[in-house]
């Protein structure tokens, strides 16, 4: 079943839910779905893909989010930057997951409602609440819209991982370039530092 979910994730990420058929997935993997224990339709498979992506993301991100220590300004700042690094590294390691959500941002699988509330919003809320604790402790500037700050991180990372940037020759470069990834990471940390007014 894991092989089927991995293959389906790649195709849904590349083509979107609306443009992918079960036959394409089965042919690409060269498997009989019944042989791996799957008897559902495309909707069932897509929901299983989204649920698996969410579980893997939670496993990667929850320790960093819950591990944010707010004992002093330095610890709070280090914890925020750890979350930033963990999210960037996660998306670079699993570019198919940001691709799934970008397709949904463009109204792919629009008939499948509520997925964001169930599989995207919980981590956003968890991160925002942790940042609110740091703000209450005086380590983040008052007046910052923390929810938008978290979403800005998501938008930036998804955009970089999927689209990269153009180099001087007009060629697209992204996380496959060690230099470009390091440059983006530095920018992301500076952006976070400035928006939250974290201590240097």
Residue, then its C-alpha position, 0 to 999 in steps of 0.5 A: x500500500x505504501x508503494x501505491x501511496x508514494x506513486x499516487x503522491x508523485x502523480x497528484x503532485x505533478x498533474x493535480x487531482x483533476x488531471x490524474x486518473x487511477x489508470x495512470x497511477x496503476x500503469x506508472x507503478x506497474x501494479x494491480x491495486x487489489x494486490x496491494x489491498x486498495x479497492x477504493x476510487x480516485x477520491x479515496x486514494x487522494x484522501x489517503x495521500x493527503x492524510x499520509x502527507x499530513x502525518x509525515x509533516x506532523x512527525x517532522x514538525x511537531x517536535x520543533x514547534x512544541x520544543x520552542x523554549x521561551x525561557x529567555x530571548x535567546x532561546x525564543x529566537x533560536x526556537x523560532x529559527x529552528x522551526x524555520x529550518x525544519x520546515x524548509x528542510x522538510x519541504x526540500x526533502x518532500x517537494x511533492x507535498x508542497x506541490x499537492x497544496x499548491x494545486x489545491x490553492x489553484x482550485x484543484x480537487x475543488x469538490x473535496x472540501x474541508x481538507x485544509x481545515x483537517x490537514x493544513x490548519x492544525x499545524x498553522x494553529x499550533x505554530x501560531x499559538x507557540x509564537x503567541x506565548x513568545x509574544x506574551x513573554x515579550x520576545x516577539x514584537x507586539x502588533x505582529x500578525x502571527x498567523x500571517x507571519x506563519x502563512x508567509x513562511x509557508x508561501x515563501x517556502x512552497x514557492x521556492x521549493x516548487x518554482x525557485x528563482x531566475x538566475x542571471x541567465x534567466x534559468x530557473x534554479x531552486x533547492x537542487x542548488x546548494x548555493x541557492x538553497x543557502x541563499x534562500x535559507x539566509x533570506x528566510x531567517x532574515x525575513x523572520x527576524x525582521x517581521x517578528x522583531x526577534x533579538x539578534 
